[in-house]
Amino acid sequence: MEPSALSIGQLARRAGISVQALRFYERRGLLAHPVRTPSGHRRYPVETMSLLALIRRAQELGFTLAEIAGMLDLRRDPAAQCRDLCRMVQAKLDHVERQIEDLEQARDRLRALRESCPRLRPLRDCPVFVEMARDPRSKQRSAR
């Protein structure tokens, strides 16, 4: 039979996170402050497991703790609509797509640098260092 409340250690073990992470989530307002026993020990409802799963999955998707807190605020708001959460997801998707574009541009620049490297030149003359040391504004000026 499953207990109706878990100690912080039990919850941490079952959720696969550290006790420190639980305390941190509590301080950040992601978890409600649990009931305490007369001796001061935290007792978490078993339902906290599903909340922790939500937090961890949201983090895996790249949501910040502040964004997750916003999601949880929506979850507690009886007037909130699915579209409110979908807007948050769309904003994160837009951010990830911009990051992918930035990474693709960085990959292309790195490939170009690697290809420009003659390999048999003194290091001080290596085009990789020359290119990396160039003021990016000078490139923009010369492109005009």
PyMOL commands that place a pseudoatom at each C-alpha (Angstrom):
pseudoatom trace, name=CA, resn=MET, resi=1, chain=A, elem=C, hetatm=0, pos=[0.000, 0.000, 0.000]
pseudoatom trace, name=CA, resn=GLU, resi=2, chain=A, elem=C, hetatm=0, pos=[1.366, 3.430, -0.996]
pseudoatom trace, name=CA, resn=PRO, resi=3, chain=A, elem=C, hetatm=0, pos=[1.670, 6.064, 1.735]
pseudoatom trace, name=CA, resn=SER, resi=4, chain=A, elem=C, hetatm=0, pos=[-0.448, 9.211, 1.427]
pseudoatom trace, name=CA, resn=ALA, resi=5, chain=A, elem=C, hetatm=0, pos=[2.566, 11.441, 2.131]
pseudoatom trace, name=CA, resn=LEU, resi=6, chain=A, elem=C, hetatm=0, pos=[6.251, 11.071, 1.413]
pseudoatom trace, name=CA, resn=SER, resi=7, chain=A, elem=C, hetatm=0, pos=[9.295, 12.326, 3.227]
pseudoatom trace, name=CA, resn=ILE, resi=8, chain=A, elem=C, hetatm=0, pos=[11.666, 14.526, 1.249]
pseudoatom trace, name=CA, resn=GLY, resi=9, chain=A, elem=C, hetatm=0, pos=[14.096, 11.617, 0.904]
pseudoatom trace, name=CA, resn=GLN, resi=10, chain=A, elem=C, hetatm=0, pos=[11.389, 9.228, -0.311]
pseudoatom trace, name=CA, resn=LEU, resi=11, chain=A, elem=C, hetatm=0, pos=[10.109, 11.752, -2.825]
pseudoatom trace, name=CA, resn=ALA, resi=12, chain=A, elem=C, hetatm=0, pos=[13.612, 12.534, -4.086]
pseudoatom trace, name=CA, resn=ARG, resi=13, chain=A, elem=C, hetatm=0, pos=[14.414, 8.835, -4.563]
pseudoatom trace, name=CA, resn=ARG, resi=14, chain=A, elem=C, hetatm=0, pos=[11.137, 8.102, -6.352]
pseudoatom trace, name=CA, resn=ALA, resi=15, chain=A, elem=C, hetatm=0, pos=[11.445, 11.170, -8.581]
pseudoatom trace, name=CA, resn=GLY, resi=16, chain=A, elem=C, hetatm=0, pos=[15.117, 10.518, -9.333]
pseudoatom trace, name=CA, resn=ILE, resi=17, chain=A, elem=C, hetatm=0, pos=[16.262, 13.949, -8.171]
pseudoatom trace, name=CA, resn=SER, resi=18, chain=A, elem=C, hetatm=0, pos=[18.237, 15.229, -5.236]
pseudoatom trace, name=CA, resn=VAL, resi=19, chain=A, elem=C, hetatm=0, pos=[16.860, 16.490, -1.953]
pseudoatom trace, name=CA, resn=GLN, resi=20, chain=A, elem=C, hetatm=0, pos=[18.588, 19.795, -2.739]
pseudoatom trace, name=CA, resn=ALA, resi=21, chain=A, elem=C, hetatm=0, pos=[16.649, 20.042, -6.016]
pseudoatom trace, name=CA, resn=LEU, resi=22, chain=A, elem=C, hetatm=0, pos=[13.377, 19.555, -4.142]
pseudoatom trace, name=CA, resn=ARG, resi=23, chain=A, elem=C, hetatm=0, pos=[14.262, 22.276, -1.687]
pseudoatom trace, name=CA, resn=PHE, resi=24, chain=A, elem=C, hetatm=0, pos=[15.297, 24.531, -4.575]
pseudoatom trace, name=CA, resn=TYR, resi=25, chain=A, elem=C, hetatm=0, pos=[11.981, 23.951, -6.395]
pseudoatom trace, name=CA, resn=GLU, resi=26, chain=A, elem=C, hetatm=0, pos=[10.199, 24.737, -3.158]
pseudoatom trace, name=CA, resn=ARG, resi=27, chain=A, elem=C, hetatm=0, pos=[12.138, 28.012, -2.715]
pseudoatom trace, name=CA, resn=ARG, resi=28, chain=A, elem=C, hetatm=0, pos=[11.402, 28.980, -6.334]
pseudoatom trace, name=CA, resn=GLY, resi=29, chain=A, elem=C, hetatm=0, pos=[7.679, 28.403, -5.785]
pseudoatom trace, name=CA, resn=LEU, resi=30, chain=A, elem=C, hetatm=0, pos=[7.416, 25.447, -8.164]
pseudoatom trace, name=CA, resn=LEU, resi=31, chain=A, elem=C, hetatm=0, pos=[6.358, 23.210, -5.309]
pseudoatom trace, name=CA, resn=ALA, resi=32, chain=A, elem=C, hetatm=0, pos=[4.032, 24.249, -2.545]
pseudoatom trace, name=CA, resn=HIS, resi=33, chain=A, elem=C, hetatm=0, pos=[5.560, 24.264, 0.902]
pseudoatom trace, name=CA, resn=PRO, resi=34, chain=A, elem=C, hetatm=0, pos=[4.703, 20.850, 2.297]
pseudoatom trace, name=CA, resn=VAL, resi=35, chain=A, elem=C, hetatm=0, pos=[3.046, 20.061, 5.568]
pseudoatom trace, name=CA, resn=ARG, resi=36, chain=A, elem=C, hetatm=0, pos=[5.549, 19.545, 8.331]
pseudoatom trace, name=CA, resn=THR, resi=37, chain=A, elem=C, hetatm=0, pos=[5.425, 16.980, 11.058]
pseudoatom trace, name=CA, resn=PRO, resi=38, chain=A, elem=C, hetatm=0, pos=[5.620, 18.133, 14.687]
pseudoatom trace, name=CA, resn=SER, resi=39, chain=A, elem=C, hetatm=0, pos=[9.342, 17.379, 14.499]
pseudoatom trace, name=CA, resn=GLY, resi=40, chain=A, elem=C, hetatm=0, pos=[9.691, 19.657, 11.437]
pseudoatom trace, name=CA, resn=HIS, resi=41, chain=A, elem=C, hetatm=0, pos=[10.089, 17.018, 8.708]
pseudoatom trace, name=CA, resn=ARG, resi=42, chain=A, elem=C, hetatm=0, pos=[8.529, 17.751, 5.328]
pseudoatom trace, name=CA, resn=ARG, resi=43, chain=A, elem=C, hetatm=0, pos=[5.665, 15.521, 4.194]
pseudoatom trace, name=CA, resn=TYR, resi=44, chain=A, elem=C, hetatm=0, pos=[4.771, 15.751, 0.497]
pseudoatom trace, name=CA, resn=PRO, resi=45, chain=A, elem=C, hetatm=0, pos=[1.534, 14.479, -1.011]
pseudoatom trace, name=CA, resn=VAL, resi=46, chain=A, elem=C, hetatm=0, pos=[2.063, 11.562, -3.408]
pseudoatom trace, name=CA, resn=GLU, resi=47, chain=A, elem=C, hetatm=0, pos=[0.608, 13.760, -6.194]
pseudoatom trace, name=CA, resn=THR, resi=48, chain=A, elem=C, hetatm=0, pos=[3.824, 15.787, -6.051]
pseudoatom trace, name=CA, resn=MET, resi=49, chain=A, elem=C, hetatm=0, pos=[5.392, 13.009, -8.145]
pseudoatom trace, name=CA, resn=SER, resi=50, chain=A, elem=C, hetatm=0, pos=[3.338, 13.983, -11.217]
pseudoatom trace, name=CA, resn=LEU, resi=51, chain=A, elem=C, hetatm=0, pos=[4.189, 17.658, -10.678]
pseudoatom trace, name=CA, resn=LEU, resi=52, chain=A, elem=C, hetatm=0, pos=[7.897, 16.800, -10.537]
pseudoatom trace, name=CA, resn=ALA, resi=53, chain=A, elem=C, hetatm=0, pos=[7.545, 14.770, -13.739]
pseudoatom trace, name=CA, resn=LEU, resi=54, chain=A, elem=C, hetatm=0, pos=[5.968, 17.795, -15.421]
pseudoatom trace, name=CA, resn=ILE, resi=55, chain=A, elem=C, hetatm=0, pos=[8.777, 20.070, -14.211]
pseudoatom trace, name=CA, resn=ARG, resi=56, chain=A, elem=C, hetatm=0, pos=[11.497, 17.695, -15.385]
pseudoatom trace, name=CA, resn=ARG, resi=57, chain=A, elem=C, hetatm=0, pos=[9.928, 17.149, -18.809]
pseudoatom trace, name=CA, resn=ALA, resi=58, chain=A, elem=C, hetatm=0, pos=[9.462, 20.878, -19.284]
pseudoatom trace, name=CA, resn=GLN, resi=59, chain=A, elem=C, hetatm=0, pos=[13.142, 21.396, -18.410]
pseudoatom trace, name=CA, resn=GLU, resi=60, chain=A, elem=C, hetatm=0, pos=[14.111, 18.711, -20.932]
pseudoatom trace, name=CA, resn=LEU, resi=61, chain=A, elem=C, hetatm=0, pos=[12.196, 20.708, -23.557]
pseudoatom trace, name=CA, resn=GLY, resi=62, chain=A, elem=C, hetatm=0, pos=[14.260, 23.764, -22.695]
pseudoatom trace, name=CA, resn=PHE, resi=63, chain=A, elem=C, hetatm=0, pos=[11.799, 25.701, -20.556]
pseudoatom trace, name=CA, resn=THR, resi=64, chain=A, elem=C, hetatm=0, pos=[13.414, 27.811, -17.870]
pseudoatom trace, name=CA, resn=LEU, resi=65, chain=A, elem=C, hetatm=0, pos=[12.303, 27.573, -14.256]
pseudoatom trace, name=CA, resn=ALA, resi=66, chain=A, elem=C, hetatm=0, pos=[10.621, 30.980, -14.634]
pseudoatom trace, name=CA, resn=GLU, resi=67, chain=A, elem=C, hetatm=0, pos=[8.700, 29.708, -17.663]
pseudoatom trace, name=CA, resn=ILE, resi=68, chain=A, elem=C, hetatm=0, pos=[7.740, 26.553, -15.792]
pseudoatom trace, name=CA, resn=ALA, resi=69, chain=A, elem=C, hetatm=0, pos=[6.528, 28.676, -12.886]
pseudoatom trace, name=CA, resn=GLY, resi=70, chain=A, elem=C, hetatm=0, pos=[4.344, 30.543, -15.392]
pseudoatom trace, name=CA, resn=MET, resi=71, chain=A, elem=C, hetatm=0, pos=[2.939, 27.235, -16.625]
pseudoatom trace, name=CA, resn=LEU, resi=72, chain=A, elem=C, hetatm=0, pos=[2.159, 26.170, -13.092]
pseudoatom trace, name=CA, resn=ASP, resi=73, chain=A, elem=C, hetatm=0, pos=[0.476, 29.517, -12.419]
pseudoatom trace, name=CA, resn=LEU, resi=74, chain=A, elem=C, hetatm=0, pos=[-1.724, 28.851, -15.454]
pseudoatom trace, name=CA, resn=ARG, resi=75, chain=A, elem=C, hetatm=0, pos=[-2.485, 25.378, -14.155]
pseudoatom trace, name=CA, resn=ARG, resi=76, chain=A, elem=C, hetatm=0, pos=[-3.790, 26.875, -10.903]
pseudoatom trace, name=CA, resn=ASP, resi=77, chain=A, elem=C, hetatm=0, pos=[-5.853, 29.546, -12.700]
pseudoatom trace, name=CA, resn=PRO, resi=78, chain=A, elem=C, hetatm=0, pos=[-9.423, 28.293, -13.202]
pseudoatom trace, name=CA, resn=ALA, resi=79, chain=A, elem=C, hetatm=0, pos=[-9.943, 30.823, -16.024]
pseudoatom trace, name=CA, resn=ALA, resi=80, chain=A, elem=C, hetatm=0, pos=[-6.860, 29.719, -17.980]
pseudoatom trace, name=CA, resn=GLN, resi=81, chain=A, elem=C, hetatm=0, pos=[-7.351, 28.138, -21.371]
pseudoatom trace, name=CA, resn=CYS, resi=82, chain=A, elem=C, hetatm=0, pos=[-5.316, 25.604, -23.295]
pseudoatom trace, name=CA, resn=ARG, resi=83, chain=A, elem=C, hetatm=0, pos=[-4.453, 28.383, -25.773]
pseudoatom trace, name=CA, resn=ASP, resi=84, chain=A, elem=C, hetatm=0, pos=[-2.611, 30.190, -22.949]
pseudoatom trace, name=CA, resn=LEU, resi=85, chain=A, elem=C, hetatm=0, pos=[-0.252, 27.251, -22.542]
pseudoatom trace, name=CA, resn=CYS, resi=86, chain=A, elem=C, hetatm=0, pos=[-0.024, 26.802, -26.311]
pseudoatom trace, name=CA, resn=ARG, resi=87, chain=A, elem=C, hetatm=0, pos=[1.222, 30.406, -26.608]
pseudoatom trace, name=CA, resn=MET, resi=88, chain=A, elem=C, hetatm=0, pos=[4.026, 29.567, -24.190]
pseudoatom trace, name=CA, resn=VAL, resi=89, chain=A, elem=C, hetatm=0, pos=[4.881, 26.464, -26.200]
pseudoatom trace, name=CA, resn=GLN, resi=90, chain=A, elem=C, hetatm=0, pos=[4.878, 28.487, -29.440]
pseudoatom trace, name=CA, resn=ALA, resi=91, chain=A, elem=C, hetatm=0, pos=[7.171, 31.103, -27.901]
pseudoatom trace, name=CA, resn=LYS, resi=92, chain=A, elem=C, hetatm=0, pos=[9.598, 28.351, -26.827]
pseudoatom trace, name=CA, resn=LEU, resi=93, chain=A, elem=C, hetatm=0, pos=[9.409, 26.762, -30.276]
pseudoatom trace, name=CA, resn=ASP, resi=94, chain=A, elem=C, hetatm=0, pos=[10.185, 30.125, -31.914]
pseudoatom trace, name=CA, resn=HIS, resi=95, chain=A, elem=C, hetatm=0, pos=[13.161, 30.542, -29.568]
pseudoatom trace, name=CA, resn=VAL, resi=96, chain=A, elem=C, hetatm=0, pos=[14.467, 27.042, -30.342]
pseudoatom trace, name=CA, resn=GLU, resi=97, chain=A, elem=C, hetatm=0, pos=[14.112, 27.648, -34.087]
pseudoatom trace, name=CA, resn=ARG, resi=98, chain=A, elem=C, hetatm=0, pos=[16.167, 30.859, -33.767]
pseudoatom trace, name=CA, resn=GLN, resi=99, chain=A, elem=C, hetatm=0, pos=[18.804, 28.932, -31.808]
pseudoatom trace, name=CA, resn=ILE, resi=100, chain=A, elem=C, hetatm=0, pos=[18.917, 26.266, -34.521]
pseudoatom trace, name=CA, resn=GLU, resi=101, chain=A, elem=C, hetatm=0, pos=[19.411, 28.958, -37.181]
pseudoatom trace, name=CA, resn=ASP, resi=102, chain=A, elem=C, hetatm=0, pos=[22.213, 30.499, -35.113]
pseudoatom trace, name=CA, resn=LEU, resi=103, chain=A, elem=C, hetatm=0, pos=[23.864, 27.094, -34.653]
pseudoatom trace, name=CA, resn=GLU, resi=104, chain=A, elem=C, hetatm=0, pos=[23.593, 26.318, -38.366]
pseudoatom trace, name=CA, resn=GLN, resi=105, chain=A, elem=C, hetatm=0, pos=[25.277, 29.637, -39.174]
pseudoatom trace, name=CA, resn=ALA, resi=106, chain=A, elem=C, hetatm=0, pos=[28.023, 28.891, -36.624]
pseudoatom trace, name=CA, resn=ARG, resi=107, chain=A, elem=C, hetatm=0, pos=[28.497, 25.430, -38.156]
pseudoatom trace, name=CA, resn=ASP, resi=108, chain=A, elem=C, hetatm=0, pos=[28.819, 26.930, -41.631]
pseudoatom trace, name=CA, resn=ARG, resi=109, chain=A, elem=C, hetatm=0, pos=[31.351, 29.514, -40.418]
pseudoatom trace, name=CA, resn=LEU, resi=110, chain=A, elem=C, hetatm=0, pos=[33.366, 26.816, -38.634]
pseudoatom trace, name=CA, resn=ARG, resi=111, chain=A, elem=C, hetatm=0, pos=[33.390, 24.649, -41.745]
pseudoatom trace, name=CA, resn=ALA, resi=112, chain=A, elem=C, hetatm=0, pos=[34.596, 27.607, -43.814]
pseudoatom trace, name=CA, resn=LEU, resi=113, chain=A, elem=C, hetatm=0, pos=[37.342, 28.314, -41.259]
pseudoatom trace, name=CA, resn=ARG, resi=114, chain=A, elem=C, hetatm=0, pos=[38.433, 24.687, -41.268]
pseudoatom trace, name=CA, resn=GLU, resi=115, chain=A, elem=C, hetatm=0, pos=[38.555, 24.646, -45.064]
pseudoatom trace, name=CA, resn=SER, resi=116, chain=A, elem=C, hetatm=0, pos=[40.580, 27.890, -45.179]
pseudoatom trace, name=CA, resn=CYS, resi=117, chain=A, elem=C, hetatm=0, pos=[43.288, 26.406, -42.993]
pseudoatom trace, name=CA, resn=PRO, resi=118, chain=A, elem=C, hetatm=0, pos=[46.417, 25.542, -45.068]
pseudoatom trace, name=CA, resn=ARG, resi=119, chain=A, elem=C, hetatm=0, pos=[47.777, 23.553, -42.087]
pseudoatom trace, name=CA, resn=LEU, resi=120, chain=A, elem=C, hetatm=0, pos=[51.436, 24.089, -43.124]
pseudoatom trace, name=CA, resn=ARG, resi=121, chain=A, elem=C, hetatm=0, pos=[51.746, 27.760, -42.241]
pseudoatom trace, name=CA, resn=PRO, resi=122, chain=A, elem=C, hetatm=0, pos=[53.166, 29.272, -39.044]
pseudoatom trace, name=CA, resn=LEU, resi=123, chain=A, elem=C, hetatm=0, pos=[50.429, 29.550, -36.445]
pseudoatom trace, name=CA, resn=ARG, resi=124, chain=A, elem=C, hetatm=0, pos=[50.702, 33.368, -36.279]
pseudoatom trace, name=CA, resn=ASP, resi=125, chain=A, elem=C, hetatm=0, pos=[49.703, 33.474, -39.980]
pseudoatom trace, name=CA, resn=CYS, resi=126, chain=A, elem=C, hetatm=0, pos=[46.925, 30.941, -39.719]
pseudoatom trace, name=CA, resn=PRO, resi=127, chain=A, elem=C, hetatm=0, pos=[43.795, 32.281, -41.463]
pseudoatom trace, name=CA, resn=VAL, resi=128, chain=A, elem=C, hetatm=0, pos=[41.666, 30.835, -38.658]
pseudoatom trace, name=CA, resn=PHE, resi=129, chain=A, elem=C, hetatm=0, pos=[43.195, 33.233, -36.115]
pseudoatom trace, name=CA, resn=VAL, resi=130, chain=A, elem=C, hetatm=0, pos=[43.152, 36.073, -38.633]
pseudoatom trace, name=CA, resn=GLU, resi=131, chain=A, elem=C, hetatm=0, pos=[39.452, 35.553, -39.323]
pseudoatom trace, name=CA, resn=MET, resi=132, chain=A, elem=C, hetatm=0, pos=[38.501, 35.071, -35.678]
pseudoatom trace, name=CA, resn=ALA, resi=133, chain=A, elem=C, hetatm=0, pos=[40.397, 38.221, -34.647]
pseudoatom trace, name=CA, resn=ARG, resi=134, chain=A, elem=C, hetatm=0, pos=[38.731, 40.352, -37.323]
pseudoatom trace, name=CA, resn=ASP, resi=135, chain=A, elem=C, hetatm=0, pos=[36.342, 43.012, -36.055]
pseudoatom trace, name=CA, resn=PRO, resi=136, chain=A, elem=C, hetatm=0, pos=[32.873, 41.854, -37.180]
pseudoatom trace, name=CA, resn=ARG, resi=137, chain=A, elem=C, hetatm=0, pos=[31.953, 45.483, -37.914]
pseudoatom trace, name=CA, resn=SER, resi=138, chain=A, elem=C, hetatm=0, pos=[34.750, 45.692, -40.485]
pseudoatom trace, name=CA, resn=LYS, resi=139, chain=A, elem=C, hetatm=0, pos=[33.097, 42.859, -42.400]
pseudoatom trace, name=CA, resn=GLN, resi=140, chain=A, elem=C, hetatm=0, pos=[29.818, 44.720, -42.448]
pseudoatom trace, name=CA, resn=ARG, resi=141, chain=A, elem=C, hetatm=0, pos=[31.509, 47.895, -43.684]
pseudoatom trace, name=CA, resn=SER, resi=142, chain=A, elem=C, hetatm=0, pos=[33.289, 46.048, -46.493]
pseudoatom trace, name=CA, resn=ALA, resi=143, chain=A, elem=C, hetatm=0, pos=[30.040, 44.341, -47.528]
pseudoatom trace, name=CA, resn=ARG, resi=144, chain=A, elem=C, hetatm=0, pos=[28.311, 47.696, -48.096]
for i in range(1, 144): cmd.bond("trace and resi %d" % i, "trace and resi %d" % (i + 1))
show_as sticks, trace
zoom trace
